[in-house]
Every structure is written in C-alpha cells, then in structure tokens.
Amino acid sequence: MIERCFNRLKGFRGIATRCEKTATSYEAAVTLASFLLWARSL
C-alpha cells in the first residue's frame, strides 16, 4: 500500500523531479499532492 502511494505521488511532475529548492516547499508540494489524491478517492 505504501509503494502504491509513492507511485501515485510520483505522477506529479514536481515531486518526481524534486524541482523545489527548500525542504519546506517540497514538503508543501507532497502535502498538496497527497490531499489531491485523497480528494479524488472520495
């Protein structure tokens, strides 16, 4: 289940390539992508 979650998150280009410069902005991108995946599943 965890691997599937990471594979879905990698579908977002910014997360897969890690184009953000700081850890804070990367964490925000992962949080936003996770929320979008969760919202789609409802």
DSSP file (Angstrom, degrees, kcal/mol; ACC not computed):
  #  RESIDUE AA STRUCTURE BP1 BP2  ACC     N-H-->O    O-->H-N    N-H-->O    O-->H-N    TCO  KAPPA ALPHA  PHI   PSI    X-CA   Y-CA   Z-CA
    1    1 A M     >        0   0    0      0, 0.0     4,-1.9     0, 0.0     5,-0.1   0.000 360.0 360.0 360.0 -40.1    0.0    0.0    0.0
    2    2 A I  H  >  +     0   0    0      1,-0.2     4,-2.2     2,-0.2     5,-0.2   0.917 360.0  51.2 -65.3 -42.2    2.9    2.4    0.8
    3    3 A E  H  > S+     0   0    0      1,-0.2     4,-2.3     2,-0.2    -1,-0.2   0.887 108.1  52.3 -63.2 -38.8    4.6    1.7   -2.5
    4    4 A R  H  > S+     0   0    0      2,-0.2     4,-2.1     1,-0.2    -1,-0.2   0.889 107.8  52.5 -63.9 -37.9    1.3    2.4   -4.4
    5    5 A C  H  X S+     0   0    0     -4,-1.9     4,-2.2     2,-0.2    -2,-0.2   0.931 110.2  47.2 -63.1 -45.4    1.1    5.7   -2.6
    6    6 A F  H  X S+     0   0    0     -4,-2.2     4,-1.9     1,-0.2    -2,-0.2   0.885 110.3  53.1 -64.5 -38.0    4.6    6.7   -3.6
    7    7 A N  H  < S+     0   0    0     -4,-2.3     4,-0.5     2,-0.2    -1,-0.2   0.892 109.8  48.0 -64.8 -38.3    3.9    5.6   -7.2
    8    8 A R  H >< S+     0   0    0     -4,-2.1     3,-1.0     1,-0.2     4,-0.3   0.893 110.3  51.7 -67.9 -38.4    0.8    7.8   -7.3
    9    9 A L  H >< S+     0   0    0     -4,-2.2     3,-1.6     1,-0.2     7,-0.2   0.842 101.6  61.2 -66.3 -31.9    2.8   10.7   -5.8
   10   10 A K  T 3< S+     0   0    0     -4,-1.9    -1,-0.2     1,-0.3     6,-0.2   0.670  86.8  75.8 -68.8 -15.2    5.5   10.3   -8.5
   11   11 A G  T <  S+     0   0    0     -3,-1.0     2,-0.6    -4,-0.5    -1,-0.3   0.730  78.2  83.4 -66.3 -21.4    2.8   11.0  -11.0
   12   12 A F  S X> S-     0   0    0     -3,-1.6     4,-2.2    -4,-0.3     3,-0.7  -0.770  79.4-146.0 -84.2 120.2    3.1   14.7  -10.0
   13   13 A R  H 3> S+     0   0    0     -2,-0.6     4,-2.3     1,-0.2     5,-0.3   0.863  92.9  54.0 -59.4 -42.6    6.0   16.0  -12.0
   14   14 A G  H 3>>S+     0   0    0      1,-0.2     5,-1.1     2,-0.2     4,-0.9   0.830 112.3  44.6 -63.6 -32.1    7.3   18.5   -9.4
   15   15 A I  H <45S+     0   0    0     -3,-0.7    -1,-0.2    -6,-0.2    -2,-0.2   0.884 112.2  51.1 -78.9 -39.5    7.5   15.7   -6.8
   16   16 A A  H  <5S+     0   0    0     -4,-2.2    -2,-0.2    -7,-0.2    -1,-0.2   0.876 121.1  33.2 -65.9 -37.0    9.1   13.2   -9.1
   17   17 A T  H  <5S-     0   0    0     -4,-2.3    -1,-0.2    -5,-0.2    -2,-0.2   0.600  97.5-139.3 -94.9 -12.2   11.8   15.6  -10.2
   18   18 A R  T  <5 +     0   0    0     -4,-0.9    -3,-0.2    -5,-0.3    -4,-0.1   0.954  36.8 165.8  50.3  60.2   12.1   17.5   -6.9
   19   19 A C      < +     0   0    0     -5,-1.1     2,-0.2    -6,-0.1    -1,-0.1   0.540  39.2 104.2 -83.0  -7.3   12.4   20.8   -8.5
   20   20 A E        -     0   0    0     -6,-0.4     6,-0.0     1,-0.1     3,-0.0  -0.498  63.3-148.1 -74.1 146.7   11.7   22.7   -5.3
   21   21 A K  S    S+     0   0    0     -2,-0.2     2,-0.3     2,-0.0    -1,-0.1   0.855  73.5  50.2 -84.7 -37.2   14.8   24.2   -3.7
   22   22 A T  S  > S-     0   0    0      1,-0.1     4,-1.8     0, 0.0     5,-0.1  -0.695  77.0-125.8-108.2 157.5   13.9   24.0    0.0
   23   23 A A  H  > S+     0   0    0     -2,-0.3     4,-2.5     1,-0.2     5,-0.2   0.831 109.6  58.0 -65.7 -32.5   12.7   21.2    2.1
   24   24 A T  H  > S+     0   0    0      2,-0.2     4,-2.0     1,-0.2    -1,-0.2   0.920 107.8  44.2 -66.2 -44.3    9.7   23.3    3.3
   25   25 A S  H  > S+     0   0    0      2,-0.2     4,-2.0     1,-0.2    -1,-0.2   0.855 113.3  52.0 -70.6 -32.6    8.4   23.9   -0.2
   26   26 A Y  H  X S+     0   0    0     -4,-1.8     4,-2.3     2,-0.2    -2,-0.2   0.916 109.6  49.6 -66.3 -42.7    9.0   20.2   -1.1
   27   27 A E  H  X S+     0   0    0     -4,-2.5     4,-2.4     1,-0.2    -2,-0.2   0.890 109.8  51.6 -62.8 -39.2    7.0   19.1    1.9
   28   28 A A  H  X S+     0   0    0     -4,-2.0     4,-2.5     2,-0.2    -1,-0.2   0.893 109.2  50.3 -64.6 -39.5    4.2   21.5    1.0
   29   29 A A  H  X S+     0   0    0     -4,-2.0     4,-2.5     2,-0.2    -2,-0.2   0.906 111.4  47.9 -65.3 -41.7    4.1   20.0   -2.5
   30   30 A V  H  X S+     0   0    0     -4,-2.3     4,-2.5     2,-0.2    -2,-0.2   0.904 112.3  49.8 -65.3 -40.9    3.9   16.5   -1.2
   31   31 A T  H  X S+     0   0    0     -4,-2.4     4,-2.3     2,-0.2    -2,-0.2   0.925 112.2  47.2 -63.8 -44.6    1.2   17.5    1.3
   32   32 A L  H  X S+     0   0    0     -4,-2.5     4,-2.3     2,-0.2    -2,-0.2   0.919 113.2  48.2 -63.7 -44.2   -0.8   19.2   -1.5
   33   33 A A  H  X S+     0   0    0     -4,-2.5     4,-2.3     2,-0.2    -1,-0.2   0.894 110.9  51.7 -64.0 -39.6   -0.4   16.2   -3.8
   34   34 A S  H  X S+     0   0    0     -4,-2.5     4,-2.4     1,-0.2    -1,-0.2   0.906 109.6  49.7 -63.3 -41.3   -1.5   13.8   -1.0
   35   35 A F  H  X S+     0   0    0     -4,-2.3     4,-2.7     2,-0.2    -2,-0.2   0.917 110.2  50.4 -63.0 -43.1   -4.6   15.9   -0.4
   36   36 A L  H  X S+     0   0    0     -4,-2.3     4,-2.0     2,-0.2    -2,-0.2   0.901 111.2  48.3 -63.5 -40.3   -5.5   15.9   -4.1
   37   37 A L  H  X S+     0   0    0     -4,-2.3     4,-1.3     2,-0.2    -1,-0.2   0.906 112.9  48.6 -64.9 -40.4   -5.1   12.1   -4.3
   38   38 A W  H  X S+     0   0    0     -4,-2.4     4,-0.6     1,-0.2     3,-0.2   0.908 110.3  50.9 -65.3 -41.4   -7.2   11.7   -1.1
   39   39 A A  H >< S+     0   0    0     -4,-2.7     3,-0.8     1,-0.2    -1,-0.2   0.862 107.5  53.5 -65.7 -35.7   -9.9   14.0   -2.5
   40   40 A R  H 3< S+     0   0    0     -4,-2.0    -1,-0.2     1,-0.2    -2,-0.2   0.825 102.8  58.7 -66.5 -30.7  -10.0   12.0   -5.8
   41   41 A S  H 3<        0   0    0     -4,-1.3    -1,-0.2     1,-0.3    -2,-0.2   0.633 360.0 360.0 -77.4 -12.1  -10.6    8.8   -3.9
   42   42 A L    <<        0   0    0     -3,-0.8    -1,-0.3    -4,-0.6    -2,-0.1   0.489 360.0 360.0 -78.3 360.0  -13.8   10.1   -2.2
